[in-house]
Amino acid sequence: MNTAATSWNCGACPTPEPPRSSSVLSGCANALLGLSRLSAWWVALGIDLERGRPGHPQDNGAHERLHRDIGVELQQPRTAAQDALDLWREEFNQQRPHEALAMKCPAQVYRHSERPYQGSPEDLEYPAMDTRKVGQHGAIKWRGTLLFVTSSLAGWSVGLKPLANGQHEVWFGRLLLGWLDPATESFQRADIRPLEARQQ
């Protein structure tokens, strides 16, 4: 992902609240915690992720409705000209009252996040933890062994927190990714052991 281009587009925009996304993003169905390169960048910016439940589009009903409206009103949103989308967005936000907003337009109730955008960090730091850089193919080196974590974090560092049982927790920002197990010399994903992850 070209974060430089995205950073430029953000300009002086504030950092948003947690975006809610589908539990299965395109191309991320089997990815660790559903992470994509984009959502990993959001985590690096300090933005928490919020996922809808699998098979429950109503969890993100407003977003689903927005896609429906665009599809109906522009007929072919995937091939619609950018000018048509810009005009539709202007009308949707500035002129069209919404029942869910007490018949106000979105622009009337929009407020900037109070969290200023600080720019993209070069990498993440983990005080009091060992760190490992995730390689271009998604692996980290631990005790002389390459262990696959996720290619979504290629180029980022993860933190390793030792536990009393000899395992190490693997963190990316505030996300517990899983555990390194010395007995099996393997990485165990937190999304495969969700009960243990919830207790952390």
C-alpha positions in Angstrom: 0.0 0.0 0.0 1.3 3.5 -0.8 0.9 5.1 2.6 2.8 8.2 1.3 0.0 8.9 -1.2 -2.7 8.3 1.5 -0.9 10.5 3.9 -0.8 13.3 1.4 -4.5 12.9 0.8 -5.2 13.1 4.5 -3.3 16.4 4.7 -4.3 18.0 8.0 -7.3 15.7 8.5 -7.8 14.5 12.0 -7.3 10.8 12.9 -10.7 9.1 12.7 -12.5 7.0 15.3 -12.4 3.2 14.8 -13.7 2.4 11.3 -16.2 -0.6 11.3 -15.4 -3.0 8.5 -16.7 -6.3 7.3 -15.4 -9.3 9.3 -14.1 -10.7 6.0 -12.4 -8.0 3.8 -11.7 -8.7 0.2 -8.5 -10.9 0.0 -8.3 -11.1 3.8 -10.6 -14.0 4.6 -7.7 -16.1 6.0 -5.5 -13.3 7.1 -4.4 -13.1 10.7 -7.2 -11.2 12.6 -8.4 -10.2 9.1 -5.5 -7.8 8.8 -4.8 -6.1 5.4 -1.9 -3.8 4.6 -4.4 -0.9 5.0 -5.8 -2.0 8.4 -2.3 -2.7 9.6 -1.4 0.9 8.7 -4.5 2.1 10.7 -3.3 0.2 13.7 0.1 1.8 13.3 -1.6 5.2 13.4 -3.3 4.3 16.7 -6.7 3.6 15.1 -8.5 0.7 16.7 -10.3 -1.8 14.4 -13.9 -2.6 14.8 -15.3 -5.7 12.9 -18.8 -6.7 12.2 -19.9 -10.3 13.0 -19.5 -12.8 10.2 -22.7 -13.1 8.2 -24.4 -10.1 9.9 -24.4 -7.2 7.4 -26.9 -5.4 9.6 -23.9 -4.7 12.0 -22.8 -2.2 9.4 -26.2 -1.3 8.0 -25.5 2.3 7.2 -22.5 1.4 5.2 -24.4 -1.3 3.3 -27.2 1.1 2.6 -24.8 3.7 1.3 -23.5 1.1 -1.2 -27.0 0.2 -2.2 -28.0 3.9 -2.7 -24.9 4.5 -4.9 -25.7 1.4 -7.0 -29.3 2.4 -7.5 -28.7 6.1 -8.2 -25.6 5.8 -10.4 -26.6 2.4 -12.0 -23.0 1.2 -12.4 -20.9 2.4 -9.5 -17.8 0.4 -10.5 -17.5 2.1 -13.8 -19.1 5.5 -12.9 -17.1 8.5 -13.8 -15.4 10.3 -10.9 -17.4 13.5 -11.7 -20.7 11.6 -11.2 -19.5 10.2 -7.9 -18.3 13.6 -6.7 -21.7 15.2 -7.6 -23.5 12.4 -5.9 -21.4 12.8 -2.7 -22.0 16.5 -2.7 -25.7 16.1 -2.9 -25.8 13.2 -0.3 -23.8 15.2 2.3 -24.8 18.8 1.7 -28.3 18.8 0.3 -30.2 15.6 1.2 -31.8 15.3 4.6 -31.5 11.9 6.3 -34.2 10.5 8.5 -31.6 8.9 10.8 -30.2 12.4 11.4 -33.5 14.0 12.4 -33.9 15.2 8.8 -30.5 17.0 8.8 -27.9 16.7 6.2 -24.7 14.8 7.1 -22.6 18.0 6.7 -24.7 19.6 9.4 -23.8 17.0 12.1 -20.3 16.1 11.0 -17.6 16.9 13.5 -13.8 16.4 13.1 -12.1 13.9 15.3 -10.4 15.4 18.3 -7.3 13.3 17.6 -4.9 15.2 15.4 -3.3 13.3 12.5 0.5 13.0 13.3 1.6 11.4 10.1 2.7 7.8 9.4 5.3 6.3 11.8 8.4 4.8 10.3 7.9 1.8 12.6 6.4 0.9 16.0 8.3 0.7 19.3 7.7 -1.7 22.1 9.3 -0.6 25.4 10.2 -3.5 27.7 9.7 -6.0 24.8 12.0 -7.7 22.3 11.2 -6.7 18.8 11.3 -8.5 15.5 10.9 -7.1 12.0 8.4 -8.9 9.8 10.0 -9.9 6.6 8.6 -9.3 3.1 7.0 -12.7 3.1 5.5 -12.3 6.5 7.9 -14.2 8.7 9.9 -13.3 11.8 13.1 -14.9 13.0 12.9 -16.4 16.5 15.6 -18.6 18.0 17.1 -19.3 14.6 13.8 -20.3 13.0 11.7 -18.3 10.5 8.1 -18.3 11.7 5.3 -17.1 9.5 3.0 -14.5 11.2 1.3 -12.5 8.3 2.4 -10.8 5.2 0.1 -7.9 6.0 2.7 -6.7 8.5 5.7 -6.9 6.1 8.2 -4.2 7.0 6.6 -3.5 10.5 8.1 -4.5 13.8 6.2 -6.7 16.3 6.8 -6.9 20.0 7.6 -10.1 21.9 6.5 -10.4 25.5 7.8 -13.4 27.4 5.4 -15.4 29.6 6.1 -17.6 32.6 5.3 -20.7 30.7 8.1 -20.0 28.2 5.8 -18.8 25.4 6.0 -15.3 24.0 3.1 -13.1 23.2 3.4 -11.4 19.8 2.0 -7.8 19.6 1.4 -5.3 16.8 0.6 -2.0 18.4 -2.3 -2.8 20.8 -3.2 -6.0 18.9 -2.3 -9.4 20.4 -1.5 -11.4 17.3 -0.7 -14.7 19.0 2.0 -16.7 20.8 5.4 -18.1 20.0 5.6 -21.6 21.4 9.1 -22.9 22.0 7.9 -26.5 22.5 6.6 -26.7 18.9 8.7 -23.9 17.5 5.6 -22.4 16.0 3.4 -19.3 15.9 -0.1 -19.8 17.2 -2.7 -17.3 16.0 -4.8 -15.4 18.5 -7.9 -15.7 16.2 -7.6 -19.5 16.4 -7.4 -19.3 20.2 -9.9 -16.5 20.8 -10.8 -17.3 24.4 -7.2 -17.1 25.5 -6.7 -13.8 23.5 -9.8 -12.3 25.2 -8.2 -12.9 28.6 -5.1 -10.9 27.8 
